[in-house]
């Protein structure tokens, strides 16, 4: 999943750079923090000032046959991962 996630993140980053009209990190992050279910090639992504990871991202089950990757199934969690699970310390 991580390999696919970076492509979605880069799509969103490029979109934010275009909207901000700059590569200035603070301005680009401000745009990205406004994303709620922003479409990407692997499903919607959301960001907030306090959460830059995806707590409801689509999980992709893929198959590789004869050198080609295909999505077999896509599952999205019905609700966000609770903070106490997402940030557990033990």
C-alpha positions as a LaTeX table, in Angstrom:
\begin{tabular}{lrrr}
\hline
Residue & $x$ (\AA) & $y$ (\AA) & $z$ (\AA) \\
\hline
Unk1 & 0.00 & 0.00 & 0.00 \\
Unk2 & 2.79 & 2.41 & 0.82 \\
Unk3 & 4.05 & 2.32 & $-2.76$ \\
Unk4 & 0.63 & 3.38 & $-4.03$ \\
Unk5 & 0.11 & 5.95 & $-1.28$ \\
Unk6 & 3.10 & 8.04 & $-2.31$ \\
Unk7 & 1.59 & 8.52 & $-5.76$ \\
Unk8 & $-1.66$ & 9.79 & $-4.25$ \\
Unk9 & 0.27 & 12.11 & $-1.94$ \\
Unk10 & 2.31 & 13.46 & $-4.86$ \\
Unk11 & $-0.89$ & 14.10 & $-6.85$ \\
Unk12 & $-2.25$ & 16.12 & $-3.93$ \\
Unk13 & 1.02 & 17.95 & $-3.33$ \\
Unk14 & 1.26 & 18.94 & $-7.02$ \\
Unk15 & $-2.34$ & 20.16 & $-6.95$ \\
Unk16 & $-1.61$ & 22.21 & $-3.80$ \\
Unk17 & 1.51 & 23.75 & $-5.36$ \\
Unk18 & $-0.53$ & 24.82 & $-8.37$ \\
Unk19 & $-3.29$ & 26.29 & $-6.20$ \\
Unk20 & $-0.84$ & 28.05 & $-3.87$ \\
Unk21 & 1.18 & 29.30 & $-6.84$ \\
Unk22 & 4.40 & 28.57 & $-4.96$ \\
Unk23 & 6.63 & 25.84 & $-3.55$ \\
Unk24 & 6.65 & 27.59 & $-0.16$ \\
Unk25 & 5.98 & 24.75 & 2.28 \\
Unk26 & 3.77 & 26.74 & 4.67 \\
Unk27 & 1.50 & 27.86 & 1.82 \\
Unk28 & 1.35 & 24.40 & 0.23 \\
Unk29 & 0.57 & 22.75 & 3.58 \\
Unk30 & $-2.18$ & 25.31 & 4.20 \\
Unk31 & $-3.83$ & 24.24 & 0.93 \\
Unk32 & $-3.42$ & 20.53 & 1.70 \\
Unk33 & $-4.90$ & 20.98 & 5.18 \\
Unk34 & $-8.12$ & 21.98 & 3.46 \\
Unk35 & $-8.44$ & 18.70 & 1.58 \\
Unk36 & $-11.50$ & 16.68 & 2.57 \\
Unk37 & $-12.08$ & 13.56 & 0.49 \\
Unk38 & $-9.94$ & 15.07 & $-2.26$ \\
Unk39 & $-9.93$ & 12.66 & $-5.21$ \\
Unk40 & $-6.73$ & 10.81 & $-6.16$ \\
Unk41 & $-5.97$ & 7.91 & $-8.46$ \\
Unk42 & $-6.44$ & 5.48 & $-5.52$ \\
Unk43 & $-9.34$ & 7.11 & $-3.75$ \\
Unk44 & $-10.11$ & 10.17 & $-1.65$ \\
Unk45 & $-7.63$ & 11.63 & 0.84 \\
Unk46 & $-8.16$ & 14.13 & 3.65 \\
Unk47 & $-5.76$ & 16.27 & 5.69 \\
Unk48 & $-6.21$ & 18.52 & 8.71 \\
Unk49 & $-3.79$ & 20.68 & 10.68 \\
Unk50 & $-3.52$ & 17.82 & 13.23 \\
Unk51 & $-3.73$ & 14.71 & 11.02 \\
Unk52 & $-1.56$ & 14.21 & 7.94 \\
Unk53 & $-1.97$ & 10.44 & 7.74 \\
Unk54 & $-4.99$ & 8.66 & 6.35 \\
Unk55 & $-7.22$ & 7.13 & 9.00 \\
Unk56 & $-9.80$ & 6.01 & 6.40 \\
Unk57 & $-7.71$ & 5.37 & 3.32 \\
Unk58 & $-8.72$ & 2.72 & 0.83 \\
Unk59 & $-6.94$ & $-0.59$ & 1.29 \\
Unk60 & $-6.01$ & $-2.20$ & $-2.00$ \\
Unk61 & $-5.59$ & $-5.92$ & $-2.57$ \\
Unk62 & $-3.47$ & $-6.31$ & $-5.66$ \\
Unk63 & $-2.22$ & $-9.12$ & $-7.84$ \\
Unk64 & 0.87 & $-9.20$ & $-10.01$ \\
Unk65 & 0.67 & $-11.51$ & $-12.98$ \\
Unk66 & 3.09 & $-11.52$ & $-15.91$ \\
Unk67 & 4.63 & $-8.27$ & $-14.64$ \\
Unk68 & 1.35 & $-6.34$ & $-14.47$ \\
Unk69 & $-0.28$ & $-5.14$ & $-11.26$ \\
Unk70 & $-4.06$ & $-5.08$ & $-11.01$ \\
Unk71 & $-6.37$ & $-4.16$ & $-8.16$ \\
Unk72 & $-8.35$ & $-7.24$ & $-7.13$ \\
Unk73 & $-10.38$ & $-5.56$ & $-4.42$ \\
Unk74 & $-10.62$ & $-2.17$ & $-2.71$ \\
Unk75 & $-11.86$ & $-1.88$ & 0.86 \\
Unk76 & $-12.47$ & 1.37 & 2.73 \\
Unk77 & $-12.88$ & 1.38 & 6.49 \\
Unk78 & $-16.45$ & 2.30 & 7.49 \\
Unk79 & $-15.16$ & 4.83 & 10.04 \\
Unk80 & $-11.86$ & 6.45 & 10.92 \\
Unk81 & $-9.34$ & 4.59 & 13.06 \\
Unk82 & $-9.81$ & 5.91 & 16.63 \\
Unk83 & $-7.01$ & 8.18 & 17.90 \\
Unk84 & $-6.24$ & 5.88 & 20.85 \\
Unk85 & $-5.56$ & 3.05 & 18.39 \\
Unk86 & $-3.83$ & 5.21 & 15.79 \\
Unk87 & $-1.46$ & 6.76 & 18.32 \\
Unk88 & $-1.10$ & 3.97 & 20.86 \\
Unk89 & 2.18 & 4.17 & 22.72 \\
Unk90 & 2.59 & 0.52 & 23.81 \\
\hline
\end{tabular}
